Amino acid sequence: MPPSDSSSLDFPALPAAVRRGERCTYWRDLLLLAVVGGLWFCALLGLGPLSNQDEGRYTEIPREMAATGDYVTPRLNGVKYFEKPPLVYWLSALTFRRFGVNEFTARLWNGLFALGGVLLTYATARALAGRGAGIWAAVVLATTLMYYAMSQIVLLDMAAAVTISGALFAFLLAVREPPGRRRRGLFLACYAFMALATLAKGLIGIALPGAVIFLWLLLLKRWRVLRPFHPFAGAVILLAIAAPWHVLAARANPDFLHFYFIHEHWLRFTTRIHHRYQPWWFFLPFLAGGLFPWVFFAGQAVRHSLAGGWKARRENPEAWFFLIWIMGIMAFFSISQSKLIPYILPVFPAAAVLLGRLLAGIWRGTPSSKFRPAGRAFIVTALLAAVAAVVTPGIKGQPELSAYLPVLKVTVCGSMLLGAAAAGFGLRRNRPRVLLAAMAVSCAALLLALHFGGAELRATSTKELAITLRPMLKPGDRVYNVGDYRQDLPVYLGRLVSLVDDQGELAFGIAAEPELTRARFFNHEDLPGHWAQPGTAYAVMRRTSYDNLFFKLGLAHEVIAQTQGYVLVVKRPDQSQP
């Protein structure tokens, strides 16, 4: 049986008899996790409108793919958009063609990838350290603050994180196997996951797993475990999956290669061209906060992984693999000149395995497992969160959120107080299971409360105006988005819009096809001429753009709808300039 002492994270190979005995529970656990995890990640995906800009962008691109049938050249509001590769676009486009475009179908694949990450983490942790570690690793990953939050938003980072993790998990399991069919299958899975990661987020799909694997082999001097690692068959699989789209996109678009590889990969990493520079320590607080509530056990998990120090690293190779994974990816993105919070998502599955191994020992009541310091830290943090929820004032200018705020306060405060009380009971009675259950349940309640509250925070959405406008639109009508591009507007309208005074990330695509884009993208100096053209025209804009630009230009119009932040106006055919 796996050793009961959780002070060592050497992940010893389980005896064959144990592996055969546990096989009967493996698929049952996996099925249960799939059902419960599916509900956890997917049940609330349709809650709240799409937020700007990310959710609007990553929904509109596959919507246009589904509408045009062009799966080679991604387009955003009708112009070429080569910032990211197409894996998630393809999946969403196929979903849209079958089930239509709505908030649930837009977010579905993010939830499914998150579920896949939990299942991969469970399978790996169980293979390395037994059933208890697998279950707790899955629980940790599913209930960490950042992982759950990112599972509910339309982004490409979840797909990248899960496929990168799949590649690293497959590699680690492969090198533990003797030569044979199972080892070959795991190595080929590693190559396939890297290819999918490349199609999900670009060359980091190869660079990050490759760097982690190389550092681990180098620092632990484990080059021999590579024999055999099937490089030729793996290269064929990797290229067969990842290369075709890149080749087709380059053939269809002569400007693709330079923009995609130089501008979006090399310059994004080495320069501040994307205006996302942050200091080197930017990700550290988000890693700590994103691991809530299990972050309080992180120090203990790291100490156990480093048991024996540098000289003993070859005795705990798997634990060091996960530490190198976490530190290597954190260092990579910390060095980068372009930083966004979701970039560090690939480290969470690795952290979940280390924490799952530790928590499994605590759950079993291992004498050497210390849970009191982490329990006290959780109680203090929960009490502070409860107090913060009570004293948080209303938010000016957001009546929807202010109306929901009392319910949010009660839910957050109640979940944290009950969690602190139950955790305190577990500490007082020396019952670690009560403590861990209290942390998991109270954090789940907190995440649900924040999710419902987050739906009310999406005040940047233009959904309400789009619902008003869409039934009015006729084929020849023109729609202008004035001032700044609200990327959810084409999604909810089901059609392209013209942009006034905001090219932003569309500048490359606009310049690439000037003959197609000239009439749809222009500055406000040209707006009067476009607005005066025959036919019906509509415009959506912020209130500030309406007051400072549209109204001052004296353009004939009628206000037909307003929200907290936006105005919808129309110029009918019989209206003329005042």
MARVEXFI-649874 format. One record per atom (N, C-alpha, C): x negated, y, z negated. Coordinates in steps of 0.1 Angstrom, whole numbers, plus 5000, padded with zeros to 4 digits. Example, Ala and Ser with C-alpha at 12.3 -4.5 7.8 and 13.67 -1.06 7.14 Angstrom:
486849434922
487749554922
486849674922
487249784929
486349894929
487150004921
This chain:
499249885000
500050005000
499150125000
499750245005
498950365004
498550394990
497450454987
497050484974
497950584968
498250564955
499250654948
498550784944
497250784943
496650904938
496551004950
497251114948
497251214959
496151314958
495151284950
493951374949
493051354961
493251244968
492451224980
493351224992
492951305002
493651315014
492951255026
492351135023
491651065034
492450995044
493750985042
494650925051
494150785055
493950695046
493450565050
494450485059
493950395067
494750315076
495650225067
496950215070
497750135062
497549985066
497649895057
497449755060
498549705070
498149615078
499049565088
500449515082
500349445071
501549395065
502449505061
501949615056
502749725052
503349795064
502549805075
503049865087
504249785093
504149655092
505249565097
506449585088
506149585075
507349595066
508049725067
507349835070
507949965071
508649995085
508349905094
508849935108
510349935108
510949855099
512449845099
513049985095
512350065087
512850195083
512450305092
511550285100
511050395109
512050445118
512750365126
513750415135
514950465128
515250405116
516450455109
516150595104
514950625098
514550755094
514550855105
513950815117
513850895128
515250945133
516150845133
517550875137
518250975127
518050945114
518651035104
518051175105
516751185107
516151315108
516651385121
516851315132
517251375144
518651425143
519551355136
520951405134
520951525124
520351505113
520351615103
519551735108
518451715114
517651825120
518351885132
519051805140
519751865151
520851965146
521551925135
522552015129
521852135123
520752115117
520052225110
519552325120
518952285131
518352375140
519352425151
520352355154
521252385165
522652435162
523152405150
524552435147
524852585148
523952665145
524252815144
523552895155
523052825165
522352895176
523252995183
524552975184
525353065191
525753185183
525253195170
525653305161
524953435165
525653545168
525053675171
524753685185
524753815190
524353835204
522853825206
522453825219
521053815222
520453945218
519253945212
518554065208
517554105219
517254235219
516254295228
514954305221
513854285228
513854265242
513654115246
513054035237
512553905240
513753815244
514853805236
515853715239
516553755253
516753885255
517253925268
516353875279
515053905278
514153865289
514053715292
513953635281
513753495283
515053425286
516153495286
517453445291
517753485305
517353605308
517653655322
516753585332
515553555329
514653495339
515253355344
515653265334
516253145339
517653165345
518353265340
519653295347
519453325361
518453405365
518253435379
517753315386
516953225380
516453105386
517753015390
518653005380
519852915383
520652985394
520753115394
521553175404
520953175418
519653185419
519053195432
518553055437
518252965428
517652835432
516152845434
515552955431
514152975433
513452935419
512852825418
512152775406
510652795406
510152855417
508752875418
508353015413
509053125418
508753255414
509653315404
509253325391
510153375381
510353525384
511653565382
512053705384
512753755372
512553885369
513253955358
513854075364
515154075363
515954185369
515654205384
515354085390
515154085405
513754105409
512754135400
511354155404
510454045399
509354015406
508453915402
507953935388
507953825380
507453835366
506553715363
505253735363
504253625362
503553625348
504153685338
503453695326
503353555319
504353475321
504353345315
504753235325
504253105322
504652995331
506052955328
506552855336
508052835337
508652725330
508052645321
508652525316
509952555309
509952655300
511252685293
512252745302
511752825312
512652875322
513452765329
512652665334
513252555341
514352485333
513952455320
514952385312
516152465309
516052595307
517152675304
518052695317
517352705328
518052725341
518952605344
518352485342
519152365344
520352355334
520152395322
521252405312
522252505316
521852615321
522852725326
523652675337
523052595346
523852545358
524852445354
524552375343
525552275339
526552325329
526152415320
526952455309
527252605308
526752675317
526952825317
525952895308
526053035309
525153115302
525853175290
525353145278
525853205266
524753195255
525053255244
524053255233
523553115229
524453025229
524052885224
523252825235
523652825247
522752755258
521452835259
521452965257
520153035258
519152995248
519652965236
518752935224
518552785223
519352705230
519352555228
518052495228
517252525238
515952455240
514952495229
515052615224
514252655212
514552565200
515852545198
516252455187
515852315189
515952265201
515552125204
514052105203
513252205208
511752195206
511452195191
512052275183
511852285169
512152145163
513252085167
513551945162
512551855166
512051855179
511051775184
509751785175
509451905171
508251925163
508351865150
509551865144
509751795131
509651645132
510151595143
510051445145
508651405148
507851485156
506451445158
505651455145
505951555137
505251575124
505551455115
506851415114
507251305106
506451175110
506551145124
505951025129
504451025126
503751135127
502351145125
501951125110
502651205102
502351195088
502651055082
503750995087
504050855083
502950755087
502550775100
501450685105
500150695097
499950815092
498650845085
498750805070
499850835064
499950835049
501150765044
502050705052
503150635046
504450715048
505550645045
506850695047
507150825039
506750825026
507050945018
506451065024
505151055028
504451175034
505151215046
505651125055
506351155067
507651235064
508351185054
509651255051
509351395046
508451405037
508151535031
507551635041
506751585050
506151665060
507251725069
508251645072
509351685080
510251795072
510451765060
511251865051
510451995050
509151995048
508352115047
508452195060
508252135071
508252205084
509652265087
510652185084
512052235088
512452345079
511952365067
512452465058
511452575055
510352575062
509452695061
510052815068
509852925062
510553045067
510253085081
509053085085
508753125099
509153015109
508952895106
509352785116
510852785119
511652795108
513052805110
513452925117
512953045113
513253165120
512953165135
511753115139
511453105153
512253005160
512852905153
513652815160
515052865165
515352985159
516753045162
516653155172
515453185178
515253295187
514753245200
515253305211
514753265224
513353315226
512353235225
510953265227
510253145233
509153165239
508353055244
507352995235
507153055223
506153015214
506452885207
507752855205
508152725198
507752615208
508052625220
507752515230
506152495230
505452605230
503952595230
503452535218
504052575206
503552525193
503752375193
504952325197
505252185196
504452105206
504252145218
503452075227
502052065224
501452175219
500052185214
499952085202
500852095193
500851995181
500951855186
501851825196
501951695201
500651645207
499851725214
498551685219
497651655208
497551735198
496651715187
497051595178
498251575176
498751455168
498451335176
498651335189
498451215197
496951175197
496051285198
494651255198
494151195185
494651255174
494251205161
494651055159
495851025163
496350885162
495650795171
495250845183
494550765193
493150715188
492450815182
491050775178
491050675166
492150655159
492250565148
492550425153
492950415166
493350285172
492150215179
492050085178
491050015186
491350015201
490349985209
490649995224
491849895227
492749945236
493849865239
494949955244
496149885246
497249955252
497750075243
497850055230
498350165222
497350285222
496050265221
495150375222
495250445235
495250375246
495350435259
496650515260
497750465255
499050535256
498950665248
498350665236
498250785228
497350895235
496250845241
495350945248
496151005260
496850925267
497550975279
498651065274
499251045263
500251135257
499651265254
498351265248
497651385245
497451465258
497051405268
496851485281
498151535286
499251455285
500551505290
501051625282
500851615268
501251725260
500451855263
499251845266
498451955270
498952025283
499351935292
499851985305
501152055302
502052005294
503352065291
503052195283
502052205274
501752325267
501252435277
500552385287
500052485297
501252545305
502252455308
503452505315
504352585306
504152575293
504952645283
504352785281
503052795279
502452925275
501152965282
500652885291
499452915298
498252835294
497052885297
495852805295
495552775280
496152845271
495952805257
496452665254
497352615263
497752475261
496652375263
495552405270
494352325270
493352375261
493152505260
492052565253
492152545238
493352555232
493452535218
493252395213
493952295219
493652155215
492252115218
491752165230
490352125233
489352185223
489552305218
488652365209
488752295195
489952265191
490052195178
489452065178
489651985189
489051855190
487551865191
487051955199
485551975200
484952005187
485552105179
484952145166
484952025157
486051945157
486151835147
485051735151
484951695164
483951605168
482551655164
482251785166
480951845164
480651845149
481551905141
481251925127
481151795119
481951695123
481951565116
481151465123
480551495134
479651405142
480351275145
481551285151
482351165153
482451135168
481451165176
481551155190
481851005194
481450915186
481750775190
483150735190
483950805183
485450775182
486050795196
485450865205
485950895218
485950775227
485250675224
485050555233
486250455230
487050435241
487150515253
488250615251
488250725259
489250835258
489850855272
489650775282
490350765294
490450905301
489250965304
489251105309
489751115324
489551015332
489951015346
491451005347
492050905340
493450885340
494151005334
493551055323
494051175316
494051295325
492951315332
492851435341
493951425352
494151305357
495251285368
496551325362
496851285350
498151315344
498251465341
497251525336
497251665333
497451745345
496751715356
496851795368
498151765375
498651645375
499951615381
501051685375
501051715362
502051785355
501851935356
500651985354
500452135352
500152205365
499452135375
498952205386
499952245397
500952155400
501852185411
502552325411
503052365399
503652495399
502652605402
501452595396
500452705399
500052705414
499952595420
499652595434
500852655442
502052615440
503152665447
503352815445
503152855432
503353005429
502253085437
501053025437
499953105444
500253105460
500752995465
501052995479
502153095483
503153105474
504353185477
504053335473
503053355465
502753495460
501253515461
500753585471
499253605471
498753685459
499553755453
499053835441
499153765428
499553635428
499853565416
498553535408
497553485415
496353435408
495653535399
495453655405
494753765398
495553805386
496853835388
497653885378
497753785366
498053665370
498353555360
497053525352
495953495359
494853445352
493953555346
493753665353
492953775349
493653865340
494753925344
495554025337
496253965325
496853845326
497653785315
496953695306
495753645310
494953555302
493753625297
492853655306
491553715302
491653855296
492353945302
492454085297
493354095285
494354005284
495154005272
494353965260
493453875261
492653825250
491453925247
490853985257
489654055255
489754205254
490954255258
491154405258
492454435251
492654565249
493954615243
494954665254
494854605266
495654655277
497154635274
497554545265
498954525263
499454595250
498554675244
498854765233
499454685221
498854575219
499254485207
498154455198
497254555197
496054535188
496454545173
495954455165
496154455151
494754415145
494554455132
493254415125
493154265124
491954215122
491654075122
492453995112
492854055101
493553985090
495053995092
495554035104
496954055106
497753935103
497253815107
498153695106
498153635092
497253675083
497153605070
498453625062
498953745060
500153755052
501353685059
501353675072
502453605079
502353455078
501153405077
500953265074
501453235060
501053315050
501453285037
502953305035
503553415040
504953435039
505753335047
505153295059
505853205068
505953065062
505053025053
505052895046
505952895034
506553005031
507453005019
508552895021
508852815011
508452814997
507252724994
506752655004
505752555001
504352615000
504252745003
502952805002
502252794988
503152774978
502552764964
501852634962
502052544971
501252414970
500052414979
499852524987
498852524998
497452514992
497252594981
495852584976
495452444971
496452384964
496152244959
495952154971
496752164982
496552074993
495152095000
494752225000
493352255006
492252194997
492452214984
491352154975
491252004977
492451934978
492351794979
491751754992
492051835003
491451805016
489951815016
489451915008
488051935007
487351864996
488051764990
487451684979
486151624983
485151654975
483751604978
482951704986
483551814991
482851914997
482351875011
481451955016
480951945030
480251805032
479551755022
478851635023
479851515025
481051525020
482051415020
482951435032
482651525041
483651555052
483951425060
482951345062
483151235071
483851125064
484051135051
484951035044
486451075045
486751195048
488051245049
488351305063
488051235074
488151295087
489451355091
490551285087
491851335091
492251465084
491951475071
492251595064
491451705070
490151685073
489351795079
489851825093
490451735100
490951765113
492151865112
492951845102
494051945101
493552075096
492552075088
492052205083
491352285095
490652205103
489952275115
491052325124
492152245126
493252285134
493752415129
494052425116
494652555111
493652665112
492452655108
491452765107
491052795122
490952695130
490452725144
491452815152
492752775151
493852855158
493952985151
493952995138
494053125132
492853215136
491653165137
490453245141
490653285156
491053195164
491253225179
492153345180
493353345174
494253455176
493853585168
493053565157
492653685150
491553755158
490753685166
489753745174
490453825186
491553765191
492153825202
492553965200
492554045211
492854185210
494354205212
495154105214
496554105215
497154015205
497954065195
498453985184
499954005183
500653895182
502053895179
502353785169
503253805160
503453715149
503653565153
504453535163
504753395167
503553325172
502353395175
501253325180
500753215171
500853225158
500253135149
501153015146
502353005153
503252895150
502652755152
501652735160
501052595161
500352545149
500052635139
499352585127
500352525117
501652545119
502652505108
502752355108
502852285119
502952135118
501752075111
500552125113
499352075106
499452105091
499852225088
500052255073
501152165067
502152135075
503252045070
502751905067
501851855075
501251725072
500451725059
499651815057
498851825045
499751845033
500751935034
501651955023
502551835020
502951765031
503751645030
503051535022
501851515025
501051415018
500951445003
500751575000
500651614986
501951604979
503051644985
504351644979
504851504977
504451414986
504851274984
504251214972
503051254969
502451214956
503151264944
503451394945
504151464934
505551394932
506251364943
507551304942
507451164935
506351094938
506150964932
505750974917
505451094913
505051104899
503651064896
502751084906
501351054905
500751134893
500151064884
499651144872
498651254876
497851234886
496851344889
497551454897
498751444901
499451554909
499851664900
499351784902
499751894894
500751984901
501851994895
502952074902
503352194894
502952204881
503452314873
502952454878
501752474882
501352614887
502252654899
502452564908
503252594920
504652624916
505152544907
506552564902
506752694895
505752734887
505952864880
505852974891
504952964900
504853074910
506153084918
506752964922
508052974929
509153044920
509153004908
510253064899
510053214899
508853264897
508553414896
508953474909
508553414920
508953474933
510453474936
511053364932
512553354934
513253464925
512753484913
513453584905
513153724911
511953754916
511653884922
512553904935
512753794942
513553804954
515053834951
515453774940
516853794935
517053944931
516053994924
516154134919
516054224932
515154194941
515054284953
516454284961
517054164961
518354154968
519454244962
519354254949
520354334941
520154484944
518854524943
518554674943
518454724958
518554634968
518354684982
519554784985
519254904989
520354994993
520954965006
522055025009
522655015022
521755075033
521955035045
521055085056
521855195064
521355315064
521955415072
521955385087
523055425093
523155405107
523455265112
523655175103
523955035107
525254995099
526355035102
527555005095
527954855095
527654785106
527854645106
527054575095
525854605094
524954545084
525354585070
525654715068
526054765055
527354695050
528254665060
529454595056
529154455052
528154385058
527854255054
526854245042
526254355039
525254355029
525654305015
526854335010
527254274997
527254124997
527754065008
527853915009
526353865010
525553935018
524153895019
523453895005
523654004998
523054024985
523453904975
524753874975
525253774966
524653634970
524653614983
524053484987
522653464985
521853564988
520353564986
520053554971
520753644963
520553644949
520953514942
522153464946
522553344940
521753224943
521253214956
520453094960
519053104952
518553214951
517253234944
517353204929
518453264923
518653234908
518953094905
519753024913
520052884911
518752804914
517952844924
516752764926
515752784915
515652904910
514752934898
515152854886
516552854884
517052784872
516752634873
517052574885
516852434886
515352394886
514552484892
513052454891
512552464877
513152564869
512752574855
513152454847
514352404850
514752274843
513752164847
513352154859
512452044863
511152064856
510652184855
509352204847
509552174833
510652214827
510852194812
510952044809
511651974817
511851834815
510751744822
509751804828
508651734834
509251644845
510151694853
510751624864
510351684877
509251644883
508851704896
509851694907
510651584907
511651564918
512651674917
513051714905
514051824904
513451954909
512151974906
511552094911
511552104926
511051994933
510951994947
512252004954
513251934948
514651934954
515152084953
514952144941
515452284939
514752374949
513452364952
512852444961
513352424975
513552304979
514052274993
515452324995
516352294985
517752334987
517952484986
517252554976
517452694975
516852764987
515752714993
515152785005
516052765017
516752645018
517652625029
518852715028
519352735016
520452835014
519952975017
518753015013
518253145017
518153165032
517553065039
517453075053
518753085060
519853015056
521153035061
521653175059
521553225047
521953355044
521253465052
519953445054
519253545062
519653525077
519953405081
520353385095
521653465098
522653445089
523953515091
523653665090
522853715081
522553855080
521753905092
520853825098
520153855109
521053875122
522153805122
523053825134
523653965133
523754015122
524354155121
523254265123
522054225123
520954315125
520654345140
521254265149
521054285163
521754405169
521554515163
522254635168
521754685181
520654635186
520154675199
520854605211
521754515208
522354445219
523354535226
523454515239
524454585247
525654495250
525854385243
526854285246
528254345246
528554435236
529854485235
530254575247
529254655252
529554735264
529654645276
528854545277
528854455289
530154385290
530754345278
532054275278
533154375283
532954505280
533954605285
533754625300
532554625304
532254665318
532454545328
532154425324
532154315334
533454305341
534654305335
535854285342
536154395352
535554515350
535754625359
534954625372
533854555371
532854555382
533354495395
533154555406
533454505419
532154485427
532054405437
530854375444
529954495448
530654605453
529854725457
529554825447
529954795434
529654895424
528154895420
527755015415
526355025411
526355035396
525254975389
525154985375
523755035372
523655135364
522355195361
522055185345
520855145342
520455145328
519455255327
519855365320
519155485319
518355495307
517055535308
516255565296
515355455292
515855335289
515055225286
515855095290
515054995294
515654875299
516154785288
517454765287
518054675278
518154535285
517254445281
517054325289
518254225288
519054245278
520254155277
521354205286
521354325291
522454375299
522654295312
521654265320
521954175332
522454045328
522053995316
522553855312
524053865310
524553965302
525953965299
526754015311
526154095320
526954135332
526954025343
525953935342
525753835353
525353895366
524554005366
524154065378
522954155375
522254205385
521054295383
521554435381
520654515375
520954655373
519854735378
520154865381
519154965385
518555035372
517255055372
516555115360
516155255364
516355345354
516055485355
515055515344
513855555347
512755605338
512155495329
512255365333
511655265325
511255145334
509955145338
509455025345
508754925336
507954985327
507254895317
506654775323
507054655317
506454535321
506854485335
507754565341
508254535355
507354605365
506454685361
505654765371
504954685381
504354565377
503654485387
504654435397
505854375393
506754325402
507354435411
507554555406
508154665414
507154695425
505854715421
504854745431
504554635441
504854515438
504554405447
505554395458
506754445456
507754445467
508454585468
507754685471
508354825471
509554835480
509654765491
510754775501
512054715494
511954625485
513154575478
513454645466
512554715460
512754775446
512954925446
512554985457
512555135458
513955195454
515055125459
516355185457
516955155443
516255065435
516755025422
515955075410
514755125413
513855175402
513355315405
513755405397
513255545400
513355625387
512855755388
512855845377
514055925376
514255995365
515456075363
515656185372
514456235378
514556345388
515456305400
515356165403
516156115415
517556075411
517856075398
519156015394
520356095400
520356225401
521456295407
521856255421
520756235429
521056185443
521656045443
521155955435
521655825435
523055825429
523255905419
524555905412
525655965421
525356055430
526256115439
526656035451
525955915453
526355835465
527755785464
528355765475
529755715476
529955585468
531155575462
531455455455
531455475440
531755365433
531855365418
530455335412
530055415402
528855385396
529055385381
528355305374
528355295359
526955315354
526855365342
525555385335
525655345321
524655275316
524555235302
523255305296
523355365285
522155435280
522355455265
521155485258
521255525244
521955655243
522455685231
523055815228
522055925230
520855905227
519856005228
519656035243
519555935252
519455955266
520656025272
521855995267
523056065271
523056205268
522656245255
522656385251
521556465257
520356405258
519156485263
518956475278
519556385285
519256365299
520556375307
521356275305
522556255314
523456375313
523856415301
524756525299
524156655304
522856675302
522156795306
522056815321
521956695328
521856705342
523256745349
524256745341
525556785346
526156685356
525956565354
526456455363
527856435360
528756425371
530156395369
530256255363
531056245352
531256115346
532356115336
532755995332
533755975322
533255875312
533255905299
532855805289
533955705287
533655575289
534655475288
534455385276
533255385270
533055295258
531855345251
531755325238
530655365230
530455265219
529255245215
528955165203
528055255194
527555185184
526755265174
525555325181
524955255190
523755315196
523755345211
524855305218
524855315233
526155375238
526055425250
527255485257
527355425271
528655405275
528955355288
529755455295
529255505307
529955605315
530255555329
531255615336
531555575349
531755705358
531355695371
531655795381
532555725391
533755765392
534755705401
534555775415
535055705425
534955765439
535555905441
536555935433
537256065435
536656175426
535556135418
534956235410
533756305418
533656435416
532556505423
531756585412
530656635416
529856705407
530556835402
530456865389
531156985383
530557115388
